[in-house]
Amino acid sequence: MKVQFYKYIENLQDIITSKLEEIDGAANFKEDLWKRKEGGGGRTRVIENGAVFEKGGVNISKVFGELPEALRKQFGVKEGNFFACGLSLVLHPINPFVPTVHANWRYFEMYDDKGNIVTQWFGGGQDLTPYYLFDEDAVHFHTVCKNACDKHDLEFYPKFKKTCDEYFWNTHRNEARGIGGLFFDYLKETPKYSIKERFNFVTEIGDSFLESYLPIVNNRKNISFTKEHKNWQEIRRGRYVEFNLVHDRGTLFGLKTNGRIESILMSLPPTVQWHYNHVPEKDSEEEKLIKILANPKEWVS
């Protein structure tokens, strides 16, 4: 399974970066291969200063070896070896009317002292962070997510949408990071689902990503914007940074497993603002977004 899933994310990285370069039209991804001294490594691809994308990364990695102390405590074991691989992407567009997007699909195994698998699971999801809210974009993104889920189980979309709303929540701000999407973790083999069926589901979600995001980019990338629009985008990017550094499990996992710091923190946008006690103007488009972020919405039924 680990070989099969790693081959899948290698190919998916190629597909996604190729399509993103095509839609940007000016910048290409720079590739950076790296190795982890304890075992494993990755292939980082970053795009910067393009016509559409100010900064973005589409990274794959696989790490393995002895469980770090932080993970031994988390899993309640004295020793053990592990394998983890995944694809993680974040795209920060130039235009404030184009949303930031994040996605991640990953697989994990843990072994006993004889090398037998004692636990294995999939995790991942994708979520959208707009700066100016277009209801039709939110509906489109969630519809694609729902359609991919419904091919496997009608209970998946409402369950994983709710989990996403709860996970991408900036508790110290009492607001959502964005308008959500899907988030799932610890998808193990059960009497109802084999590990192969879990693989089929996660790859279905990964395959649906471009359909969920690229039409939105195409519809919004040429909208004219002002310095005020850009300021608002950068203020909201500050909340994005806060979540990733304070709450995000993926960031913390990378740091605890001695991951490559440049790849872990590629999710951070290049320009950000923090204003003291910033409050948007009443009845503005900015306030409209804030109200939605305070009360996550059901975009599709």
Summary of the structure (lengths in Angstrom):
residues: 301
radius of gyration: 19.1
end to end distance: 33.9
largest distance: 63.2
contacts: 953
relative contact order: 0.15
helix: 43%
strand: 26%
